[in-house]
Amino acid sequence: MRTLARTSGSALAIVGLVAVCSSAGYLLGRGVAPATSSRMFPWIVARATGIGAYLVLAAIAVTGLLFRRPVRPASMVRPETFFRFHVYLAPALMALLVAHVSALLADQWAGVPIRALVVPNGATYRPGAVTYGVIAAYLMLVLVGSAALAGRRPLGRHWVPFHKLAYPAFALVWVHGVLAGSDTARLAWLYVVSGVAVIAAAVWAALRHPLTGTAGVTR
């Protein structure tokens, strides 16, 4: 009976989740329908996904630092919780990054041609800022790819040095967002708060315990 009840409860939860997501998608689609016919729509998507990717990257950085150097395993949030968020946010980062790049390439007025993905300063729109973003994107691909191969051949335990690319990657993304965004003045608070949060987490981790070169929970 308990098994049947659990199965029924899970089925109801799934149905409810699908219903909520479907309703939200329908309402959102109706809300943005007028904007999809505008030539600014790809740019809006690119900016939204870019900001989203930046915030997810900041969350990944903070949760990763707090997982490596927890306050106290027996108090506040458990290190395993930080680890789960740290891991689960990676696919979201990649999805937002792909959407961001795709929207820019689809926007014929954005000034970001496909050659800008491989040629430094290849964009006509703020080429330096775009180049910072391209370099950061490649670093993030290495980060996520090496983490996915952690403990497996051919990397094994040698994935840890690649993970330290997170520091320059976040710095480059921060600079890219500040310099490339046409609405940076209105979003200055977001860049300040998120940047301070990552720096504070990094300083906390450095003061709490020096890095040992291995990944795991500090005990």
Secondary structure, DSSP 8 states (H G I E B T S, - for coil): -HHHHHHHHHHHHHHHHHHHHHHHHHHHHHHHHHHHTSTTHHHHHHHHHHHHHHHHHHHHHHHHHHHHS-S-TTSSS-HHHHHHHHHHHHHHHHHHHHHHHHHHHH-TTS---GGGGTSTT--SSSHHHHHHHHHHHHHHHHHHHHHHTBTSTTTBGGGHHHHTTHHHHHHHHHHHHHHH-TTTTTTHHHHHHHHHHHHHHHHHHHHH----SS-S---
